[in-house]
């Protein structure tokens, strides 16, 4: 069970790091008369990218930290905190796996690292879920809002799906480690 939790936590950690770095949080949508298919726009936490015909990719980091909208600043902070906490939780899980005592007779003694790893994985999963779900909700809301001009409509990007999967894996790992502690 500990190894399963460790695998879930490791995969969730890698997914969290990937979702934080990926520029595909919001992707340009092709709706109504907006059929300019030779150019795709990606918007991420750190940069905007424009792909032309799938051949040429130009990415540009955001110019100013002060010019960013407040939600984007908060999402950056939450995802960076989640990435750091995911690494810490994974290291705690490894320590918990190493320092748990196994015996052929009687129950095994589970170290306090297991509980710490479980709590950290649960917190990390929640930290990832908040910005990813908030961004997904705003993308869907703007997509169906008639006040938003068609060229500014966006679709859900791959980073959001990676974030949701990572959050599920992190929450599952946290549940496994907390279950081990309670048992």
Residue, then its C-alpha position, 0 to 999 in steps of 0.5 A: x500500500x505504501x508503494x502504491x501511495x508513493x507511485x501515486x504521489x510521484x506521478x502527481x508530483x511530476x504532473x504538478x511540475x508539468x502543469x505549472x510549467x506548461x503554457x497551455x492553460x487557455x487555448x484559442x477557440x475556433x468558433x463561429x466565423x473565427x476560422x483562422x486555423x493557421x495560428x493557435x494561441x496558448x496562454x499559461x501562467x508564465x508566458x503566451x505562445x503563438x503556434x503558426x501552422x504547427x511549424x513555428x512556435x513563438x513564446x514570450x514571457x509576460x513583460x511585467x509582474x505588476x501588469x498581471x491580473x491578480x488572479x494570475x498572480x495568485x494562481x502562480x503563487x499557489x502552483x509554485x507552493x504546490x510544486x514545492x510541497x509536492x516535492x516535500x511530500x514525496x521526500x516525506x513518503x520516501x522517508x516514511x517507506x524507509x523508516x517503517x518497521x516490518x515484522x513477520x509477527x504483529x502489525x508494522x510500526x508506521x513512522x510519523x513521516x507517513x502521516x506527514x506525507x499523507x497530510x502534505x499530499x492532501x494539501x498539495x492536491x487541494x492547492x493544485x485543484x483550486x487554480x486549475x478548477x478556477x481557470x477551467x470555470x472562467x474559461x467555460x464562463x467566458x466561452x458561453x458569455x455573449x459579451x466576450x468577443x469571438x477572437x478572445x474566446x478560449x478553450x480548456x488547455x492541456x495543462x488543466x487536464x494534467x492539473x486535474x489528473x495530478x490533483x486526483x493522484x495527489x489526493x489519492x496518495x494522501x488518502x493512502x498514507x493517512x489510511x496507513x497511519x490510521x490502520 
